[in-house]
Amino acid sequence: MLYHASSHFGLTALAPHVSTGRTAYVYAIRDKTAAVCFGAPKDDFDLLMDVEDGITVLCECYPGALEKVYAGKTCALYTVDERTFRGGCTGWDAEYVSEAEVPVLSEEIIPDILAYLLQEAERGSCIIRRYAEEEAYLSMLRDELRERIDAFGLTKAQMERDCRFRLYFNKLLDPQDSAE
């Protein structure tokens, strides 16, 4: 079984749509907790996410990112059959895609995504790494952010329009520019 989270409730089938790539896909993931993370709008500059040894790992890109993205947000978690899905089509190994419409096998309502993730962290199926001013964390974050800036081809103008860069990332990415 695979999982797909959505802010749309009561769906009986999932239709392909264009997301970060050029091909229309239905996206799904094997890890239920990781799937729930897609139940609210976020991007790679809010939280870093991976699945390591079957455990969802979330790293905040700025203080309070987890609450900003997930607190009070509700989603539907859909279970789908994996037969029409393939892996290795996107840049993330944990992600599976289908070019065909996929029937929904079941729907579970997650009333508060943040509460769900915190509960899963207590159970050990999720690791939450809160933003920390420790050099090891900042170094990891700096490397990841630079990689994403390059991968998305962000221009200086695009970054200047994003308040996260003004508030958090510019100082982190180029500390000399922020020194006064």
ROSEDO-886465 format. One line per field, with one value per residue: residue number from 1; y negated, z negated, x negated of N, C-alpha, C in turn. Coordinates in Angstrom, 2 decimals. Layout:
residues N
k c(NUM_...)
n.c2 c(Y_...)
n.c3 c(Z_...)
n.c1 c(X_...)
ca.c2 c(Y_...)
ca.c3 c(Z_...)
ca.c1 c(X_...)
c.c2 c(Y_...)
c.c3 c(Z_...)
c.c1 c(X_...)
This chain:
residues 180
k c(1_2_3_4_5_6_7_8_9_10_11_12_13_14_15_16_17_18_19_20_21_22_23_24_25_26_27_28_29_30_31_32_33_34_35_36_37_38_39_40_41_42_43_44_45_46_47_48_49_50_51_52_53_54_55_56_57_58_59_60_61_62_63_64_65_66_67_68_69_70_71_72_73_74_75_76_77_78_79_80_81_82_83_84_85_86_87_88_89_90_91_92_93_94_95_96_97_98_99_100_101_102_103_104_105_106_107_108_109_110_111_112_113_114_115_116_117_118_119_120_121_122_123_124_125_126_127_128_129_130_131_132_133_134_135_136_137_138_139_140_141_142_143_144_145_146_147_148_149_150_151_152_153_154_155_156_157_158_159_160_161_162_163_164_165_166_167_168_169_170_171_172_173_174_175_176_177_178_179_180)
n.c2 c(1.18_-2.29_-5.78_-8.92_-12.31_-14.94_-18.15_-18.03_-16.52_-13.39_-12.20_-9.85_-8.94_-9.63_-12.05_-12.55_-15.26_-18.16_-18.83_-19.50_-18.64_-18.13_-16.35_-15.02_-13.55_-11.21_-11.39_-9.41_-7.77_-5.35_-5.46_-6.20_-8.34_-10.18_-10.73_-12.15_-14.56_-15.93_-16.96_-19.62_-22.85_-23.41_-24.04_-23.35_-25.20_-25.57_-23.20_-20.51_-17.29_-13.78_-10.20_-7.91_-4.76_-3.86_-5.75_-8.88_-11.94_-15.20_-18.46_-21.65_-24.67_-27.21_-28.98_-27.71_-26.68_-24.23_-24.52_-26.74_-25.68_-23.36_-23.52_-23.25_-22.48_-20.44_-17.27_-14.88_-11.54_-9.34_-5.94_-3.99_-1.58_-0.11_0.81_-0.59_-2.40_-3.75_-3.84_-5.96_-8.01_-10.63_-13.11_-12.05_-9.20_-7.98_-8.55_-7.72_-7.42_-7.72_-7.70_-7.37_-7.76_-7.04_-4.77_-5.38_-3.57_-3.78_-6.35_-8.46_-10.82_-13.35_-15.27_-17.31_-18.12_-18.79_-17.86_-15.15_-14.56_-15.14_-13.20_-10.90_-11.26_-10.84_-8.14_-7.15_-6.91_-9.10_-11.64_-14.71_-17.49_-20.32_-23.76_-24.97_-26.94_-25.86_-25.13_-22.78_-22.10_-24.45_-24.44_-22.10_-22.93_-25.22_-24.06_-22.44_-24.36_-25.92_-23.99_-23.58_-26.14_-26.30_-24.05_-24.81_-27.05_-29.68_-33.19_-36.18_-38.22_-36.76_-35.53_-37.76_-38.57_-36.71_-36.37_-34.64_-34.46_-37.07_-37.26_-34.99_-33.34_-34.82_-35.85_-33.46_-32.21_-34.00_-35.29_-37.52_-39.54_-40.23_-41.28_-44.03)
n.c3 c(0.00_0.63_-0.29_-0.13_-0.80_-1.17_-0.97_-0.17_-0.69_-0.80_1.67_4.33_6.22_7.34_9.36_11.89_11.69_12.51_10.76_9.25_11.40_15.01_15.90_15.57_12.63_10.18_6.93_4.43_1.34_-0.57_-3.33_-5.95_-7.83_-6.62_-4.35_-5.45_-5.97_-3.61_-3.63_-4.06_-2.67_-1.94_-1.49_-0.26_-1.69_-4.08_-5.63_-5.85_-4.60_-4.96_-4.58_-6.58_-7.03_-7.29_-8.94_-9.34_-8.90_-9.96_-9.53_-10.79_-8.94_-9.88_-12.97_-14.59_-12.30_-11.97_-13.43_-12.06_-9.52_-10.01_-12.30_-13.48_-10.98_-8.80_-7.14_-4.52_-4.48_-2.10_-1.16_1.31_3.97_4.96_7.51_10.05_9.73_9.95_8.91_8.65_10.49_9.81_8.03_5.52_3.67_2.01_3.08_5.08_8.28_10.42_13.66_14.29_13.41_10.05_8.07_4.87_1.94_-0.79_-3.21_-5.65_-8.10_-9.21_-11.86_-13.00_-11.81_-12.95_-15.63_-15.07_-13.96_-16.15_-17.92_-16.51_-16.63_-19.35_-19.40_-17.99_-15.23_-13.81_-13.50_-14.79_-14.13_-15.61_-14.77_-15.41_-16.92_-16.78_-15.55_-14.00_-13.18_-11.81_-9.79_-8.34_-7.51_-6.01_-3.87_-2.72_-2.02_-0.14_1.84_2.64_3.57_5.80_7.24_7.81_9.25_8.24_8.38_7.26_6.97_6.67_4.24_2.59_2.51_0.91_-2.33_-4.17_-3.44_-3.92_-6.69_-7.87_-6.21_-4.62_-6.40_-7.37_-5.05_-4.02_-6.11_-6.30_-4.79_-6.41_-8.65_-10.82)
n.c1 c(-0.82_-0.34_-0.52_1.21_1.52_3.92_5.52_8.06_11.13_12.98_12.46_12.69_11.03_7.70_6.38_3.89_1.51_-0.44_-3.34_-6.25_-7.69_-7.59_-5.79_-2.52_-1.51_-0.24_-1.17_-2.70_-3.60_-5.38_-5.68_-3.60_-3.61_-5.35_-3.83_-1.67_-2.91_-2.70_-0.21_0.37_-0.30_-3.68_-7.19_-10.55_-11.95_-10.84_-10.72_-13.01_-12.86_-13.02_-13.14_-14.47_-15.65_-12.99_-11.89_-10.43_-12.06_-12.19_-13.38_-13.59_-13.74_-13.79_-13.13_-10.25_-9.04_-7.72_-5.32_-4.24_-3.71_-2.10_-0.36_2.92_3.86_5.74_5.99_6.69_5.83_5.06_5.26_3.78_3.60_0.57_-0.03_-0.04_-2.05_-5.39_-8.79_-11.75_-11.41_-11.40_-13.32_-13.55_-13.98_-12.07_-9.65_-6.84_-5.27_-2.37_-1.08_1.49_4.98_5.85_7.62_9.08_8.52_9.00_9.82_8.47_9.04_6.96_7.02_5.42_2.46_-0.03_0.26_0.53_-2.03_-3.70_-2.81_-3.57_-6.31_-6.74_-6.16_-8.26_-8.33_-8.90_-11.27_-11.92_-13.70_-14.34_-14.86_-18.09_-20.61_-23.11_-26.37_-26.78_-24.17_-23.45_-25.37_-24.67_-22.12_-22.74_-24.20_-22.19_-20.23_-21.65_-22.02_-19.36_-18.66_-20.33_-19.36_-16.72_-17.22_-17.04_-16.81_-18.52_-16.65_-14.25_-14.76_-14.94_-12.29_-11.12_-10.17_-11.33_-14.00_-14.89_-14.41_-15.72_-17.48_-19.38_-21.32_-22.31_-23.32_-25.21_-27.06_-28.84_-27.66_-25.58_-26.68_-27.08)
ca.c2 c(0.00_-3.60_-6.83_-10.25_-13.26_-16.03_-19.03_-17.75_-15.38_-12.64_-11.79_-8.41_-8.67_-10.68_-12.33_-13.09_-16.72_-18.59_-19.42_-20.09_-18.19_-18.52_-15.28_-14.93_-12.32_-11.06_-11.14_-8.64_-7.38_-4.14_-5.80_-6.92_-9.61_-11.09_-11.16_-13.18_-15.81_-16.61_-17.34_-21.08_-23.47_-23.70_-23.81_-22.95_-26.27_-25.52_-21.99_-19.49_-16.03_-12.56_-8.97_-7.17_-3.47_-3.78_-6.78_-10.22_-12.92_-16.58_-19.47_-23.01_-25.60_-28.44_-28.72_-27.64_-26.27_-23.11_-25.09_-27.60_-24.87_-22.29_-23.71_-23.47_-22.07_-19.12_-16.69_-13.52_-10.61_-8.32_-4.72_-3.59_-0.38_-0.53_1.50_-1.47_-3.35_-3.42_-4.64_-6.39_-8.97_-11.98_-13.23_-11.52_-7.75_-7.55_-8.98_-6.90_-8.19_-7.02_-8.60_-7.06_-8.03_-5.96_-4.70_-5.47_-2.39_-4.25_-7.72_-8.73_-12.26_-13.75_-16.54_-18.31_-17.50_-18.97_-16.91_-13.82_-14.40_-15.09_-11.88_-9.93_-11.45_-10.14_-6.69_-6.78_-6.77_-10.41_-12.41_-16.14_-18.27_-21.73_-24.72_-25.18_-27.84_-25.11_-25.19_-21.56_-22.22_-25.56_-24.01_-21.20_-23.73_-26.07_-23.22_-22.03_-25.53_-26.25_-22.97_-23.84_-27.38_-25.93_-23.12_-25.55_-28.19_-30.92_-34.41_-37.07_-38.93_-35.83_-35.34_-39.02_-38.64_-35.69_-36.89_-33.70_-34.81_-38.31_-37.05_-33.92_-32.67_-35.66_-35.88_-32.12_-31.88_-34.90_-36.06_-38.79_-40.55_-40.61_-41.91_-45.49)
ca.c3 c(0.00_0.64_-0.89_0.49_-1.63_-0.42_-1.70_0.39_-1.39_-0.13_3.03_4.63_7.11_7.40_10.75_12.07_11.85_12.62_9.51_9.47_12.68_16.20_16.19_14.62_11.85_8.84_6.07_3.22_0.58_-1.36_-4.75_-6.29_-8.50_-5.60_-3.50_-6.17_-5.85_-2.39_-3.79_-4.15_-1.78_-2.46_-0.45_-0.73_-2.49_-5.39_-6.31_-5.10_-4.94_-4.37_-5.25_-6.84_-7.67_-7.57_-9.90_-8.77_-9.57_-9.62_-10.06_-10.59_-8.28_-10.67_-14.23_-14.53_-10.98_-12.11_-13.82_-10.98_-8.41_-10.32_-13.44_-13.16_-9.60_-8.66_-5.80_-4.26_-4.13_-1.24_-0.88_2.71_4.39_5.57_8.79_11.19_9.34_10.17_8.20_9.44_11.53_9.29_7.36_4.16_3.73_1.25_3.78_6.18_9.15_11.39_14.69_14.44_12.26_9.08_7.15_3.44_1.20_-2.06_-3.59_-7.08_-8.35_-10.21_-12.27_-13.26_-11.31_-13.94_-16.73_-14.55_-13.84_-17.49_-18.45_-15.83_-17.18_-20.64_-19.10_-17.36_-13.77_-13.24_-14.21_-14.54_-14.49_-15.72_-14.40_-16.51_-16.62_-16.93_-14.28_-13.21_-12.55_-10.85_-8.66_-7.56_-6.92_-5.00_-2.71_-2.12_-1.39_1.08_2.83_3.14_4.35_7.09_7.94_8.29_10.05_7.69_8.60_6.10_6.87_6.11_2.83_1.89_2.34_-0.05_-3.66_-4.89_-3.16_-4.65_-8.14_-8.38_-5.37_-4.13_-7.45_-7.44_-3.82_-3.83_-7.36_-6.15_-4.29_-7.47_-9.77_-10.81)
ca.c1 c(0.00_-0.98_0.30_1.23_2.27_4.53_6.44_9.38_11.73_14.03_12.11_12.78_9.91_6.69_6.03_2.54_1.36_-1.83_-3.84_-7.58_-8.22_-6.82_-4.84_-1.40_-1.57_0.28_-2.33_-2.41_-4.78_-5.13_-5.68_-2.37_-3.93_-5.89_-2.73_-0.90_-3.66_-2.28_1.18_0.48_-1.28_-5.02_-8.19_-11.87_-12.55_-10.19_-11.17_-13.72_-12.21_-13.54_-12.77_-15.71_-15.36_-11.57_-11.50_-10.35_-12.92_-11.84_-14.30_-13.09_-14.65_-13.77_-12.42_-8.80_-8.55_-6.79_-4.02_-3.74_-3.22_-1.16_0.54_4.32_4.19_6.37_5.83_7.17_4.76_5.64_4.51_3.96_2.90_-0.69_-0.29_-0.32_-3.09_-6.80_-9.77_-12.90_-11.03_-11.60_-14.61_-13.48_-13.80_-10.90_-8.44_-6.35_-4.36_-1.54_-0.56_2.92_5.85_5.72_8.75_8.80_8.96_9.56_9.52_8.39_8.93_5.97_7.62_4.38_1.23_-1.10_0.50_0.24_-3.48_-4.28_-2.47_-4.43_-7.66_-6.73_-6.15_-9.52_-8.23_-9.22_-12.29_-11.77_-14.89_-13.98_-15.89_-19.04_-21.72_-24.36_-27.09_-26.55_-22.85_-23.51_-26.19_-23.82_-21.06_-23.38_-24.49_-20.92_-19.61_-22.41_-21.71_-18.01_-18.72_-20.92_-18.47_-15.55_-17.67_-16.49_-17.57_-18.62_-15.37_-13.27_-15.07_-14.62_-10.84_-10.72_-10.49_-12.19_-15.38_-15.19_-14.38_-16.56_-18.46_-20.48_-22.33_-22.88_-24.03_-26.34_-27.14_-29.56_-26.73_-24.66_-27.40_-26.94)
c.c2 c(-1.25_-4.62_-8.14_-11.15_-14.41_-16.90_-18.87_-16.46_-14.68_-12.21_-10.28_-7.98_-9.88_-10.85_-12.88_-14.61_-17.03_-19.26_-20.06_-19.68_-18.68_-17.51_-15.27_-13.55_-12.39_-10.67_-10.36_-8.21_-6.20_-4.45_-6.70_-8.28_-10.63_-11.60_-12.27_-14.54_-16.61_-17.08_-18.82_-21.68_-23.79_-23.60_-23.51_-24.05_-26.44_-24.38_-21.12_-18.17_-14.88_-11.38_-8.16_-5.91_-3.38_-4.80_-8.14_-11.17_-14.30_-17.52_-20.85_-23.87_-26.94_-28.16_-28.73_-27.19_-25.16_-23.61_-25.94_-26.78_-23.98_-22.56_-24.02_-23.08_-20.64_-18.59_-15.34_-12.69_-9.45_-7.13_-4.32_-2.31_-0.79_0.03_0.59_-2.46_-2.81_-4.35_-5.09_-7.40_-10.42_-12.01_-12.65_-10.05_-7.26_-7.80_-8.05_-7.72_-7.25_-8.05_-8.40_-7.52_-6.80_-5.92_-4.74_-4.21_-2.77_-5.68_-7.81_-10.23_-12.48_-15.14_-17.65_-17.68_-17.63_-17.98_-15.49_-13.59_-14.33_-13.74_-10.80_-10.05_-10.74_-8.63_-6.22_-6.60_-8.09_-11.06_-13.86_-16.85_-19.74_-22.59_-24.97_-26.08_-27.17_-25.02_-23.95_-21.64_-23.31_-25.19_-23.07_-22.00_-24.60_-25.26_-22.82_-23.19_-25.92_-25.27_-23.21_-25.12_-27.08_-25.05_-23.83_-26.75_-29.51_-32.10_-35.23_-37.81_-38.02_-35.64_-36.59_-39.17_-37.67_-36.13_-35.94_-34.00_-36.06_-38.06_-36.06_-33.53_-33.53_-35.69_-34.53_-31.82_-32.75_-35.81_-37.40_-39.90_-41.06_-41.30_-43.41_-46.10)
c.c3 c(0.00_0.09_-0.13_-0.40_-0.78_-1.35_-1.18_-0.22_-0.52_1.28_3.18_5.59_7.08_8.84_10.83_12.20_11.91_11.31_9.80_10.80_13.83_16.55_15.13_13.96_10.68_8.01_4.85_2.58_-0.30_-2.85_-5.08_-6.91_-7.51_-4.69_-4.16_-6.05_-4.60_-2.46_-3.95_-3.25_-2.53_-1.27_-1.10_-1.52_-3.81_-6.21_-5.35_-5.54_-4.24_-5.12_-5.36_-7.62_-8.11_-8.58_-9.21_-9.59_-9.04_-10.30_-9.75_-9.92_-9.00_-11.94_-14.04_-13.21_-11.08_-12.47_-12.71_-9.87_-8.82_-11.43_-12.98_-11.76_-9.59_-7.26_-5.74_-3.87_-3.38_-1.10_0.55_2.97_5.16_6.96_9.95_10.91_9.66_9.33_9.14_10.51_11.09_8.60_5.97_4.20_3.03_1.99_4.95_6.99_10.06_12.39_14.90_13.21_11.36_8.17_5.70_2.77_-0.14_-2.32_-5.12_-7.25_-9.47_-10.67_-12.56_-12.91_-12.33_-15.09_-16.30_-14.50_-15.20_-18.15_-17.81_-16.30_-18.54_-20.46_-18.47_-15.86_-13.05_-14.13_-13.81_-15.05_-14.44_-15.31_-15.62_-16.04_-16.84_-15.57_-13.42_-12.48_-11.49_-9.61_-7.74_-6.81_-5.79_-3.72_-1.98_-1.40_-0.11_2.19_3.46_3.98_5.74_7.90_8.54_9.15_9.56_7.96_7.31_5.88_6.27_4.61_2.02_1.64_1.28_-1.45_-4.46_-4.65_-3.94_-6.15_-8.64_-7.50_-4.91_-5.13_-7.53_-6.25_-3.59_-5.04_-7.23_-5.67_-5.38_-8.63_-9.68_-11.67)
c.c1 c(-0.87_0.01_0.14_2.07_2.77_5.37_7.87_9.92_12.77_13.71_12.24_11.68_8.97_6.25_4.61_2.56_-0.13_-2.22_-5.19_-8.19_-7.36_-5.74_-3.75_-1.43_-0.61_-0.94_-1.88_-3.72_-4.42_-4.99_-4.48_-2.66_-4.48_-4.78_-1.92_-1.59_-3.29_-0.83_1.43_-0.58_-2.58_-5.97_-9.53_-12.58_-11.81_-10.77_-11.96_-13.12_-12.89_-12.94_-14.05_-15.37_-13.90_-11.07_-11.53_-11.22_-12.55_-12.82_-13.73_-14.15_-14.72_-12.97_-10.90_-8.21_-7.50_-5.39_-3.42_-3.08_-2.04_-0.14_1.97_4.74_4.71_6.11_6.52_5.96_5.41_4.70_4.83_3.17_1.65_-0.94_-0.63_-1.46_-4.48_-7.67_-10.87_-12.58_-11.21_-12.96_-14.63_-13.11_-12.54_-9.59_-8.13_-5.35_-3.57_-1.03_0.94_3.70_5.84_6.94_8.28_9.34_9.58_9.10_9.51_8.23_7.92_6.41_6.62_3.04_0.10_-0.94_0.17_-1.28_-4.16_-4.00_-3.36_-5.88_-7.77_-6.79_-7.45_-9.46_-8.49_-10.28_-12.10_-13.01_-14.50_-15.16_-16.78_-20.17_-23.08_-25.04_-26.86_-25.20_-22.86_-24.30_-25.39_-22.77_-21.61_-23.64_-23.21_-20.24_-20.33_-22.12_-20.33_-17.95_-19.26_-19.96_-17.26_-15.93_-17.13_-17.41_-17.62_-17.29_-14.28_-13.50_-14.74_-13.13_-10.32_-11.14_-11.36_-13.66_-15.77_-15.31_-15.43_-17.74_-19.62_-21.63_-23.06_-23.77_-25.26_-26.49_-27.86_-28.63_-25.81_-25.35_-27.27_-28.01)
